[in-house]
Amino acid sequence: MKRIYAMITGAILLLPLFTACEKELPIYDNPQCWLKFSYSSDADSLISYSFAYGPSDVMVDTVKVRIQLMGNVENYDRPIALEQVMTGDNDAVAGEHYVPFDDPELTQKYYFMPKNAIRVDVPIIIKRSASLKNANYNLKFTIKNNDVFAVGSKERDTRRITIADQLVKPNKWDYSMNYFFGKWSQAKHHFLIDTTGDKWDDDFITKELGVYLTGDQNYVFWLNQQLRAALEEYEKVHGEPLYEDEGKTIKVTFPVF
């Protein structure tokens, strides 16, 4: 017992020596701050938007993107700047397909990191141009360096919005969707909407079908059967198959299990 007591006493006496050797870590106070776009995967960097899902009289709509702070939180608002990145592939035109990023109303009311915040959802205002009836347009953009913020991540430095006024292939139409419902086409998409009453867009695929695509797939098999039956009924009523193209060379089909 005396030996154990002596060992404990010795350890207590040595404790100040160990603590005295520890260096005090400096407080993080780097004035430089960075920003990055916040999304879960590379596939989510693309947003597909179509006015075709909504009422015909809607001429302007909003897509929100999340921006994440990397650096110090401050007790005052700090401005955020965005700029378009040209791709050479049907690039959206400022003023025609979207409200310019330097529009005073956007910059003053929305494009800033609020005080004491580490993230913010900023609006991208898109416009329903007549040109969207004939083609889809790409709006790719990045965070623009300013006096307050710099780009903080090469992997999260851009977002892209596909702007359309016709049905566009959902970004979530991946392997599972192809397996159960076949190749995407505008004609098939219209048929799915008319038959089920759902949009079959990214939001629907993620929230409504996602749990079944990755879990209990009995419902998806049942839905596939219902759609095939509806397609057969369409052919009886119209006296011909539903085609994917105007030349009527490719029929709309669903996989048979």
C-alpha atoms as a printed R data frame, in Angstrom:
    type eleno elety resid chain resno       x      y       z
1   ATOM     1    CA   MET     A     1   0.000  0.000   0.000
2   ATOM     2    CA   LYS     A     2   2.857  2.382   0.866
3   ATOM     3    CA   ARG     A     3   4.440  1.630  -2.519
4   ATOM     4    CA   ILE     A     4   1.239  2.512  -4.409
5   ATOM     5    CA   TYR     A     5   0.934  5.717  -2.363
6   ATOM     6    CA   ALA     A     6   4.488  6.681  -3.220
7   ATOM     7    CA   MET     A     7   3.888  6.121  -6.953
8   ATOM     8    CA   ILE     A     8   0.760  8.303  -6.922
9   ATOM     9    CA   THR     A     9   2.573 11.030  -5.010
10  ATOM    10    CA   GLY     A    10   5.452 10.960  -7.500
11  ATOM    11    CA   ALA     A    11   3.081 11.224 -10.456
12  ATOM    12    CA   ILE     A    12   1.377 14.247  -8.898
13  ATOM    13    CA   LEU     A    13   4.739 15.943  -8.341
14  ATOM    14    CA   LEU     A    14   5.771 15.325 -11.976
15  ATOM    15    CA   LEU     A    15   2.501 16.628 -13.431
16  ATOM    16    CA   PRO     A    16   3.534 20.309 -13.421
17  ATOM    17    CA   LEU     A    17   6.667 19.378 -15.397
18  ATOM    18    CA   PHE     A    18   4.579 17.819 -18.195
19  ATOM    19    CA   THR     A    19   2.073 20.662 -18.307
20  ATOM    20    CA   ALA     A    20   4.880 23.207 -18.328
21  ATOM    21    CA   CYS     A    21   6.269 21.599 -21.490
22  ATOM    22    CA   GLU     A    22   2.981 22.001 -23.385
23  ATOM    23    CA   LYS     A    23   2.847 24.924 -25.786
24  ATOM    24    CA   GLU     A    24  -0.186 27.150 -25.865
25  ATOM    25    CA   LEU     A    25  -1.821 26.818 -29.272
26  ATOM    26    CA   PRO     A    26  -2.394 30.129 -31.049
27  ATOM    27    CA   ILE     A    27  -5.979 31.260 -31.588
28  ATOM    28    CA   TYR     A    28  -7.102 30.882 -35.216
29  ATOM    29    CA   ASP     A    29  -7.336 34.398 -36.567
30  ATOM    30    CA   ASN     A    30  -6.756 34.208 -40.308
31  ATOM    31    CA   PRO     A    31  -8.548 37.214 -41.848
32  ATOM    32    CA   GLN     A    32  -8.888 35.458 -45.243
33  ATOM    33    CA   CYS     A    33 -12.243 33.755 -45.810
34  ATOM    34    CA   TRP     A    34 -13.428 31.499 -48.607
35  ATOM    35    CA   LEU     A    35 -16.686 30.293 -50.070
36  ATOM    36    CA   LYS     A    36 -17.766 27.098 -51.783
37  ATOM    37    CA   PHE     A    37 -21.009 25.721 -53.174
38  ATOM    38    CA   SER     A    38 -22.605 23.107 -50.958
39  ATOM    39    CA   TYR     A    39 -23.919 19.876 -52.509
40  ATOM    40    CA   SER     A    40 -23.516 16.188 -51.751
41  ATOM    41    CA   SER     A    41 -22.082 14.735 -54.972
42  ATOM    42    CA   ASP     A    42 -20.696 15.751 -58.368
43  ATOM    43    CA   ALA     A    43 -23.980 14.803 -60.015
44  ATOM    44    CA   ASP     A    44 -25.779 17.324 -57.808
45  ATOM    45    CA   SER     A    45 -23.707 20.187 -59.223
46  ATOM    46    CA   LEU     A    46 -26.142 20.186 -62.168
47  ATOM    47    CA   ILE     A    47 -29.666 21.502 -61.681
48  ATOM    48    CA   SER     A    48 -32.275 20.839 -64.354
49  ATOM    49    CA   TYR     A    49 -35.074 23.384 -64.472
50  ATOM    50    CA   SER     A    50 -37.958 23.553 -66.927
51  ATOM    51    CA   PHE     A    51 -40.833 26.024 -67.053
52  ATOM    52    CA   ALA     A    52 -42.831 23.227 -68.710
53  ATOM    53    CA   TYR     A    53 -43.721 21.775 -65.293
54  ATOM    54    CA   GLY     A    54 -45.522 24.916 -64.172
55  ATOM    55    CA   PRO     A    55 -48.357 27.218 -65.323
56  ATOM    56    CA   SER     A    56 -47.975 28.797 -68.759
57  ATOM    57    CA   ASP     A    57 -48.204 32.343 -67.368
58  ATOM    58    CA   VAL     A    58 -45.155 32.020 -65.105
59  ATOM    59    CA   MET     A    59 -42.428 34.110 -66.729
60  ATOM    60    CA   VAL     A    60 -39.859 34.278 -63.918
61  ATOM    61    CA   ASP     A    61 -38.821 31.705 -61.335
62  ATOM    62    CA   THR     A    62 -36.152 31.159 -58.710
63  ATOM    63    CA   VAL     A    63 -33.592 28.410 -58.201
64  ATOM    64    CA   LYS     A    64 -31.733 28.548 -54.901
65  ATOM    65    CA   VAL     A    65 -28.170 27.374 -54.401
66  ATOM    66    CA   ARG     A    66 -26.397 26.952 -51.077
67  ATOM    67    CA   ILE     A    67 -23.057 28.629 -50.395
68  ATOM    68    CA   GLN     A    68 -20.866 27.513 -47.496
69  ATOM    69    CA   LEU     A    69 -18.444 29.673 -45.525
70  ATOM    70    CA   MET     A    70 -14.852 28.567 -44.967
71  ATOM    71    CA   GLY     A    71 -13.256 30.868 -42.426
72  ATOM    72    CA   ASN     A    72 -14.255 33.262 -39.661
73  ATOM    73    CA   VAL     A    73 -17.835 34.016 -38.721
74  ATOM    74    CA   GLU     A    74 -18.425 37.746 -38.369
75  ATOM    75    CA   ASN     A    75 -21.149 39.818 -36.688
76  ATOM    76    CA   TYR     A    76 -21.908 41.773 -39.852
77  ATOM    77    CA   ASP     A    77 -23.141 40.991 -43.373
78  ATOM    78    CA   ARG     A    78 -20.510 40.357 -46.061
79  ATOM    79    CA   PRO     A    79 -21.156 40.655 -49.829
80  ATOM    80    CA   ILE     A    80 -21.047 37.625 -52.128
81  ATOM    81    CA   ALA     A    81 -20.293 37.953 -55.848
82  ATOM    82    CA   LEU     A    82 -21.134 35.485 -58.621
83  ATOM    83    CA   GLU     A    83 -20.141 35.412 -62.281
84  ATOM    84    CA   GLN     A    84 -21.044 33.344 -65.326
85  ATOM    85    CA   VAL     A    85 -18.643 30.776 -66.767
86  ATOM    86    CA   MET     A    86 -18.960 30.378 -70.519
87  ATOM    87    CA   THR     A    87 -19.082 26.785 -71.788
88  ATOM    88    CA   GLY     A    88 -19.502 27.354 -75.542
89  ATOM    89    CA   ASP     A    89 -22.614 25.145 -75.479
90  ATOM    90    CA   ASN     A    90 -25.825 27.197 -75.673
91  ATOM    91    CA   ASP     A    91 -24.734 29.528 -72.902
92  ATOM    92    CA   ALA     A    92 -27.552 31.409 -71.189
93  ATOM    93    CA   VAL     A    93 -27.742 35.107 -71.998
94  ATOM    94    CA   ALA     A    94 -27.853 37.579 -69.115
95  ATOM    95    CA   GLY     A    95 -31.044 39.585 -69.195
96  ATOM    96    CA   GLU     A    96 -32.762 37.106 -71.525
97  ATOM    97    CA   HIS     A    97 -32.490 33.788 -69.674
98  ATOM    98    CA   TYR     A    98 -31.571 35.005 -66.199
99  ATOM    99    CA   VAL     A    99 -31.291 38.180 -64.161
100 ATOM   100    CA   PRO     A   100 -27.631 39.332 -64.213
101 ATOM   101    CA   PHE     A   101 -25.657 38.534 -61.090
102 ATOM   102    CA   ASP     A   102 -24.685 42.189 -60.642
103 ATOM   103    CA   ASP     A   103 -28.300 43.371 -60.589
104 ATOM   104    CA   PRO     A   104 -28.515 45.869 -57.680
105 ATOM   105    CA   GLU     A   105 -31.651 44.309 -56.211
106 ATOM   106    CA   LEU     A   106 -29.971 40.891 -56.037
107 ATOM   107    CA   THR     A   107 -26.672 42.145 -54.664
108 ATOM   108    CA   GLN     A   108 -28.236 44.389 -52.037
109 ATOM   109    CA   LYS     A   109 -31.053 42.126 -50.844
110 ATOM   110    CA   TYR     A   110 -29.771 38.589 -51.313
111 ATOM   111    CA   TYR     A   111 -26.126 38.192 -52.285
112 ATOM   112    CA   PHE     A   112 -24.402 38.340 -48.925
113 ATOM   113    CA   MET     A   113 -23.320 36.075 -46.086
114 ATOM   114    CA   PRO     A   114 -25.497 37.126 -43.129
115 ATOM   115    CA   LYS     A   115 -23.865 38.021 -39.849
116 ATOM   116    CA   ASN     A   116 -23.043 35.071 -37.587
117 ATOM   117    CA   ALA     A   117 -23.906 32.645 -40.414
118 ATOM   118    CA   ILE     A   118 -21.836 29.828 -41.927
119 ATOM   119    CA   ARG     A   119 -24.056 29.201 -44.962
120 ATOM   120    CA   VAL     A   120 -26.683 30.928 -47.058
121 ATOM   121    CA   ASP     A   121 -29.120 30.020 -49.850
122 ATOM   122    CA   VAL     A   122 -28.923 32.586 -52.629
123 ATOM   123    CA   PRO     A   123 -31.506 32.925 -55.431
124 ATOM   124    CA   ILE     A   124 -30.721 32.569 -59.130
125 ATOM   125    CA   ILE     A   125 -33.532 34.313 -61.000
126 ATOM   126    CA   ILE     A   126 -34.294 32.644 -64.322
127 ATOM   127    CA   LYS     A   127 -36.503 34.032 -67.088
128 ATOM   128    CA   ARG     A   128 -38.882 32.369 -69.528
129 ATOM   129    CA   SER     A   129 -37.468 33.420 -72.876
130 ATOM   130    CA   ALA     A   130 -39.250 32.414 -76.093
131 ATOM   131    CA   SER     A   131 -35.970 30.819 -77.214
132 ATOM   132    CA   LEU     A   132 -36.411 28.109 -74.572
133 ATOM   133    CA   LYS     A   133 -39.138 26.516 -76.677
134 ATOM   134    CA   ASN     A   134 -36.548 25.501 -79.266
135 ATOM   135    CA   ALA     A   135 -33.462 24.755 -77.194
136 ATOM   136    CA   ASN     A   136 -32.171 24.337 -73.656
137 ATOM   137    CA   TYR     A   137 -29.641 26.817 -72.313
138 ATOM   138    CA   ASN     A   138 -26.788 26.321 -69.853
139 ATOM   139    CA   LEU     A   139 -26.095 28.716 -67.028
140 ATOM   140    CA   LYS     A   140 -22.772 27.797 -65.444
141 ATOM   141    CA   PHE     A   141 -21.484 30.128 -62.756
142 ATOM   142    CA   THR     A   142 -18.842 30.430 -60.085
143 ATOM   143    CA   ILE     A   143 -18.017 32.444 -56.979
144 ATOM   144    CA   LYS     A   144 -16.247 35.651 -57.924
145 ATOM   145    CA   ASN     A   145 -13.396 36.853 -55.735
146 ATOM   146    CA   ASN     A   146 -14.063 40.157 -53.993
147 ATOM   147    CA   ASP     A   147 -12.562 42.144 -51.118
148 ATOM   148    CA   VAL     A   148 -14.091 39.755 -48.586
149 ATOM   149    CA   PHE     A   149 -14.188 36.256 -50.054
150 ATOM   150    CA   ALA     A   150 -12.224 34.034 -52.421
151 ATOM   151    CA   VAL     A   151 -13.099 30.678 -53.982
152 ATOM   152    CA   GLY     A   152 -12.349 28.005 -51.399
153 ATOM   153    CA   SER     A   153 -12.661 24.657 -53.193
154 ATOM   154    CA   LYS     A   154 -11.881 23.588 -56.752
155 ATOM   155    CA   GLU     A   155 -14.250 20.629 -56.317
156 ATOM   156    CA   ARG     A   156 -17.124 22.921 -55.286
157 ATOM   157    CA   ASP     A   157 -16.411 26.092 -57.244
158 ATOM   158    CA   THR     A   158 -19.157 25.947 -59.919
159 ATOM   159    CA   ARG     A   159 -22.843 25.158 -60.366
160 ATOM   160    CA   ARG     A   160 -24.764 24.698 -63.604
161 ATOM   161    CA   ILE     A   161 -28.454 25.141 -64.313
162 ATOM   162    CA   THR     A   162 -30.048 23.769 -67.467
163 ATOM   163    CA   ILE     A   163 -32.872 26.171 -68.309
164 ATOM   164    CA   ALA     A   164 -35.671 24.909 -70.527
165 ATOM   165    CA   ASP     A   165 -39.315 25.365 -71.447
166 ATOM   166    CA   GLN     A   166 -39.724 21.765 -72.469
167 ATOM   167    CA   LEU     A   167 -39.263 18.538 -70.566
168 ATOM   168    CA   VAL     A   168 -35.619 17.756 -69.842
169 ATOM   169    CA   LYS     A   169 -34.005 14.540 -68.692
170 ATOM   170    CA   PRO     A   170 -33.869 14.524 -64.877
171 ATOM   171    CA   ASN     A   171 -30.389 14.507 -63.427
172 ATOM   172    CA   LYS     A   172 -31.472 11.579 -61.220
173 ATOM   173    CA   TRP     A   173 -32.487  9.384 -64.168
174 ATOM   174    CA   ASP     A   174 -29.584  7.014 -63.558
175 ATOM   175    CA   TYR     A   175 -28.998  3.246 -63.651
176 ATOM   176    CA   SER     A   176 -31.966  2.334 -61.430
177 ATOM   177    CA   MET     A   177 -34.403  4.441 -63.436
178 ATOM   178    CA   ASN     A   178 -33.127  2.981 -66.701
179 ATOM   179    CA   TYR     A   179 -33.475 -0.522 -65.290
180 ATOM   180    CA   PHE     A   180 -37.104 -0.156 -64.200
181 ATOM   181    CA   PHE     A   181 -38.446  2.364 -66.702
182 ATOM   182    CA   GLY     A   182 -36.086  2.248 -69.667
183 ATOM   183    CA   LYS     A   183 -34.353  4.990 -71.607
184 ATOM   184    CA   TRP     A   184 -35.618  8.534 -71.009
185 ATOM   185    CA   SER     A   185 -37.317 10.482 -73.784
186 ATOM   186    CA   GLN     A   186 -39.588 13.512 -73.863
187 ATOM   187    CA   ALA     A   187 -42.485 11.426 -75.162
188 ATOM   188    CA   LYS     A   188 -42.063  8.899 -72.345
189 ATOM   189    CA   HIS     A   189 -41.785 11.703 -69.803
190 ATOM   190    CA   HIS     A   190 -45.043 13.268 -71.024
191 ATOM   191    CA   PHE     A   191 -46.687  9.838 -70.825
192 ATOM   192    CA   LEU     A   192 -45.476  9.343 -67.239
193 ATOM   193    CA   ILE     A   193 -46.841 12.737 -66.198
194 ATOM   194    CA   ASP     A   194 -50.201 12.185 -67.921
195 ATOM   195    CA   THR     A   195 -50.556  8.670 -66.518
196 ATOM   196    CA   THR     A   196 -49.545  9.210 -62.900
197 ATOM   197    CA   GLY     A   197 -50.077 12.936 -62.326
198 ATOM   198    CA   ASP     A   198 -46.539 13.259 -60.949
199 ATOM   199    CA   LYS     A   199 -43.767 15.385 -62.451
200 ATOM   200    CA   TRP     A   200 -41.129 12.647 -62.588
201 ATOM   201    CA   ASP     A   201 -38.463 15.278 -62.038
202 ATOM   202    CA   ASP     A   202 -35.424 15.086 -59.746
203 ATOM   203    CA   ASP     A   203 -37.483 15.964 -56.684
204 ATOM   204    CA   PHE     A   204 -40.041 13.225 -57.387
205 ATOM   205    CA   ILE     A   205 -37.377 10.605 -58.143
206 ATOM   206    CA   THR     A   206 -35.457 11.429 -54.964
207 ATOM   207    CA   LYS     A   207 -38.308 11.816 -52.493
208 ATOM   208    CA   GLU     A   208 -41.044  9.557 -53.873
209 ATOM   209    CA   LEU     A   209 -39.197  6.763 -55.680
210 ATOM   210    CA   GLY     A   210 -35.843  6.867 -53.923
211 ATOM   211    CA   VAL     A   211 -36.873  4.814 -50.913
212 ATOM   212    CA   TYR     A   212 -38.219  2.055 -53.209
213 ATOM   213    CA   LEU     A   213 -35.388  2.132 -55.732
214 ATOM   214    CA   THR     A   214 -32.841  1.495 -52.989
215 ATOM   215    CA   GLY     A   215 -35.021 -0.546 -50.625
216 ATOM   216    CA   ASP     A   216 -38.193 -2.592 -51.071
217 ATOM   217    CA   GLN     A   217 -38.515 -2.656 -54.861
218 ATOM   218    CA   ASN     A   218 -41.863 -4.461 -55.010
219 ATOM   219    CA   TYR     A   219 -43.629 -1.139 -55.462
220 ATOM   220    CA   VAL     A   220 -41.372 -0.207 -58.384
221 ATOM   221    CA   PHE     A   221 -42.062 -3.548 -60.081
222 ATOM   222    CA   TRP     A   222 -45.795 -2.941 -59.573
223 ATOM   223    CA   LEU     A   223 -45.502  0.597 -60.980
224 ATOM   224    CA   ASN     A   224 -43.678 -0.758 -64.011
225 ATOM   225    CA   GLN     A   225 -46.574 -3.182 -64.642
226 ATOM   226    CA   GLN     A   226 -49.145 -0.396 -64.319
227 ATOM   227    CA   LEU     A   227 -47.286  1.760 -66.812
228 ATOM   228    CA   ARG     A   228 -47.006 -1.074 -69.323
229 ATOM   229    CA   ALA     A   229 -50.743 -1.680 -68.992
230 ATOM   230    CA   ALA     A   230 -51.437  2.027 -69.501
231 ATOM   231    CA   LEU     A   231 -49.216  2.021 -72.587
232 ATOM   232    CA   GLU     A   232 -51.152 -0.913 -74.047
233 ATOM   233    CA   GLU     A   233 -54.400  0.967 -73.399
234 ATOM   234    CA   TYR     A   234 -52.974  4.042 -75.146
235 ATOM   235    CA   GLU     A   235 -52.227  1.952 -78.246
236 ATOM   236    CA   LYS     A   236 -55.777  0.556 -78.271
237 ATOM   237    CA   VAL     A   237 -57.368  3.994 -77.975
238 ATOM   238    CA   HIS     A   238 -55.118  5.691 -80.553
239 ATOM   239    CA   GLY     A   239 -54.803  2.763 -82.906
240 ATOM   240    CA   GLU     A   240 -51.007  3.018 -82.979
241 ATOM   241    CA   PRO     A   241 -48.050  2.881 -80.572
242 ATOM   242    CA   LEU     A   242 -46.687  5.897 -78.741
243 ATOM   243    CA   TYR     A   243 -43.510  6.961 -80.504
244 ATOM   244    CA   GLU     A   244 -40.454  8.715 -79.117
245 ATOM   245    CA   ASP     A   245 -39.731 10.608 -82.354
246 ATOM   246    CA   GLU     A   246 -41.772 12.537 -84.884
247 ATOM   247    CA   GLY     A   247 -40.656 10.141 -87.627
248 ATOM   248    CA   LYS     A   248 -42.381  7.317 -85.755
249 ATOM   249    CA   THR     A   249 -39.415  4.975 -85.913
250 ATOM   250    CA   ILE     A   250 -38.852  4.338 -82.202
251 ATOM   251    CA   LYS     A   251 -41.670  3.177 -79.935
252 ATOM   252    CA   VAL     A   252 -41.945  4.128 -76.282
253 ATOM   253    CA   THR     A   253 -41.469  0.976 -74.211
254 ATOM   254    CA   PHE     A   254 -40.939 -0.102 -70.632
255 ATOM   255    CA   PRO     A   255 -38.759 -3.040 -69.520
256 ATOM   256    CA   VAL     A   256 -40.561 -6.366 -69.122
257 ATOM   257    CA   PHE     A   257 -39.657 -8.504 -66.111
